[in-house]
Amino acid sequence: MAARPAAPNTASIDEIRGSSHLQVRAEPATKALNALVRLFGADRVTARSDGAIIVTVDGNRASEVTRCLVTAGVSVTEVRLVERSLEEVFMELTGTESGQ
């Protein structure tokens, strides 16, 4: 009896790419960070050294993030969805840096 071929991977592109997050830039940054921590919790909000704030929530919550910051009296300059590129996913799956 011949061996059966492996079942094809039926994961969607979104599942393969993994989680996404929102990158926020706002002033004053400390006030923005505090407002976002109150809304989402400290485990979902991270301040980066370059001044960006990373909020680990679904991208469809961007308007909620913006509303929170504006209500807190913060000037919002960026709210952007950040996802891993397909190239990054490929390199992770294949264990290569050059894709070869």
Beta strands, then each sheet from edge to edge (+ up, - down):
strand 1: 21-27
strand 2: 45-47
strand 3: 53-55
strand 4: 75-82
sheet 1: 2+ 3- 1+ 4-
end
